[in-house]
Amino acid sequence: MKSTFLLIYFTLISTVNAQSLVISELDSDTPGTDTAEFIELYSTTPNYSLDGYVLVFFNGNGDKSYAAYDLDGYSTDSNGYFTLGDSGVNGISITLNSSGLQNGADAVALYQANLSDFPTNTLPTTTNLVDALVYDTDEADDAGLLTALGETTQYNENEASDGPNHSLQLQTNGSYSASSPTPNAGNTVLSTSFSKNNLISIKLNPTNGIVFFIDNKESLDVRLYDMTGKLQLVTTTTNYLDVSHFTHGIYLLQIDQGQQQQLMKLIIN
């Protein structure tokens, strides 16, 4: 049964890998007067050209665009990150205009298109859509934005009742979870598991060599597969995993702890 699941998982993850640029993190609700908002993009290829991309913000009140940013002439950095944000955010490449980033229910969408394709009050579309995130801070789901952008889930930045101090961060299973902001750095990742008990939290992913298993005190049986399904590593550990000797790329990390098993995508820079 596990072999069948792994085959299905590799098929799904390979589909995700074809998408080389994603919305990795979003922080719309920050302490005080929202002066530390940002959106982080991530590319699996470092120094990835952003020519031909545009990032569009949609207002849930009317479901139309209120801002758009031309990414021509920019690229992700040597670690694959690119951040737009308020002037107080370290490492931004584009400063948000005065409209900032609304708290929700709203959406951010990445398109392969021109800035001229998205004047203010443009309706959302899935045409040339690369990635989208519909989000809120305790507001009701916006069915219009979800449907128009082909999404099924709206994510709550205040899910842990600490919205001003949290951002929405992309997880290894393609969902988003709220945690302390990490602009231009690896997200805090809570992995997908077959059981909701004793989930393993990891840091860093993407990694430059070391993956840490946060607050874990039990022995973990770890297997690392490449994206063809070939087993690359079998080991037992508790706190960390050294993958510095592996070729840069995307891998599948399988973690077994007793009767529980977790699968997660691991990016090695």
N, C-alpha and C positions, 0 to 999 in steps of 0.2 A: 504493500500500500504506500509506504514512504517513497519507494522508487517512482511510482506513478505520480505522486505529488511533486517530486523533484522535477520530473519531466515537464509537467504542466507549469511549474514555477519558472523553469528556465525559458519556456516559450513566452511567458508573460513578461519576464524581465528583459528578454531580448527585444521585445516590442518597445519597452520603455527606453532601452539603450539607443534606439533609433532617433529618439528625441534628444538632441545634444545640448539644448539650452532650456532651462526651466526657471520658474519663479521659486526661489529657494527659501526666502524669508520675507515677512512683511510685518511692520510695526506701525499701526495707525493710531494707537492710543498710548500716549506717553505722559509722564508726570507733568503737572502744571498745565501750561498752555499748548501742549503738543508741539514742542520745538525739537524733538528728536525722532521724528518719523522717518522711515526708510523702506525701500524695497530692494532686496538683494536678488540678483540673478546668478545662476551657476551653470557653467559649461563643463562637460566631462573632458573637453579638450582645453588645456590652458591657452591663454592668449587668443581666444576664439573671436574672430571678427564679428562685430554686431552690425555690419553694413546690411541694409535691407530689412532691419527690424524696427518696430515702433511699439512702445509701451503705452497702453491706453487705460485711463481711469474712468469707471462708470459709476454714476450716482444712482443709488437705489430709489431715490425719489424721482420717479419718472423713467428710470432705466435708460438713461442716455449718458453720453460721455461728457465729462467736465474738464478733462485735461489729457494731453497726449505728448509724448516725448520721443523725438527722433534720435535713434541710436547710431545713425550713420557716422562713421569716422571713429567710433569707439571699439574697444575690445575688452574681453575679460582679462583679469590679471594672470600672473604666473601660477596662481592656485585655482584659477577658474572662476573668480568672483568679479561681479560688477554691481555697484551700489548707487542708487539714486536716493537722495534724502535731504533733510534740512541741514543747514550750514553747521549745526552743532554735532553732527554725526561724523566720526572719524572715517577717513578713507573714501568719501563719496566722490563720484566722477561727474555727476550731474546734480545741481541743487534744485530742489522742488520749487515751483513757483508759489505765489501767494495763496493759491487755493489749497496747497498742501495735499494731504492724504486723508480723506474723510474716514470717520470711524465705523461706518456701516449702518445698516446693511448696504454694502457696496461691492465693487469688484475691480480687479486689476487683470488686464489681459495683454498677452504678448502676441504680436502679429508679425508675419513677414509681409510688410506693406510699406507704404510711404506715409509720412506725416500728413500729407494733403488728403489722404483717404479718410482721416478722422478729425474733421473740424468739430468744434464744440456742438453738443447735442446730437451726435451720431448714435444710431441705435447699435447695440451689440450684435455681433455676427460670429458664426463659426468659419466663415470664409477666410482662408489663410491664417487661421488661428493656430498658434504654436502651443500656448499654455494659458491657463486662466485660474484665478483664485477668487471665489465669492466668499466674503467674510462679514463678520459683524462683531459687536460688543454687547451681546445679550439681546439684540433685536431679533424679530421673527424672520424666518426664511423668506428670501425674495425669490418667489417662484419665477418671476419674469426674467431676472438675470440668470438664474440657474438654467432655465430652458434655453434662452437665447445663446448661452455660451457652452451648451452641451454638458453642463456639470450636474451632478446629482447631490452633492454635499456642500453645505455652507458651514464654514468653520468659525468658531467663536474665540476671539482673542482673550475673552474674559472667562474661559471655561474653568480656570482654576481660581476664579474670584480675585485675580490680581492683574487685570488687564493693563493698567498703566505701566507695570513693571515686566510685562511679558510681550513677546512677539509670537507670531505664528510661524512655525518652522517645518519645512518639508521633512517627512519621515521616509524610511526605507521602503515602506509599502505604498508610497504615493499619497498618503494622507498628510494632514498638518496637525501639529500639536503645539500648545502654548508653553513657552519656557522663557528664561531670561535671554534678552537679545544678544545676538552674536554677529553683528555686521562684519562682513569680509572675513569670516572664520567659520569653521565647521559647526553645523547645527548640533544641538543636544538631541540625540536620537533615542526614542523609545521604540524598541523593535516590535515587530509583529510576532505573535505567539499563538500556538494552538490552545493555550490555556491563558486565562486572564490573571492567574496567580503567579507571583514571583517573576514578573517580567524583568528582563535584564536591560539595563540602560547602558549605552556605550558612548564613549567620547574618545577619539575624534573620528568622524566620518563625514567627509573624506579625510584620509590620513596620509601623512608623509612617511609613516613607518610603524607607529605604535598605536594600537587600539586598546583603550582602557575599559574594563568592565566595572562600572561605578557601584560602590557599596556592596559588592558581591563577596561572600565569605565561603561559598561552597565550590567544590570542584566542578569544572565545566569540561565536557568533551567537545572539542572543536574540530570541524572539518571545513576546509576552504576549497571551493571549486572554481575553475575558470568558467567563462561563459559558454564553452562547448560542453560543459558537464564533466570535464576531466578533474579528478581529485588531485589537488596540489599540496595539501597539508593535512595531517592528522596529529593532534596534540591534546594534552590535558593542561588546563591552566586555572587560575583563580581570579587574578586581577588584571592581566594584560596579555596582549598578543603582539608579537613582533613580526611584521610583514614587510620589513624594510628591504629584504632581499628579493621581493617579487617585482616583476615587470609592472610598470604603470598600467592601469586599466580598471575594469569593473569585474568584481568577483561575487560569488555567492558564499556567504558565511552561514554555516549550520552549527547551532549550539544545542547540545543535549545536556539536560540537568535532571537526573532522575527520570521520571516519566514524561517530562516536558521537553518539547523541541521548538526551537525558534529558527527562522530563516530570515536573513536580511541581506540586502545588497550592500557591498562594501566597495568604495572607490579608493584606489591607491594612487596617489599623485606621484 
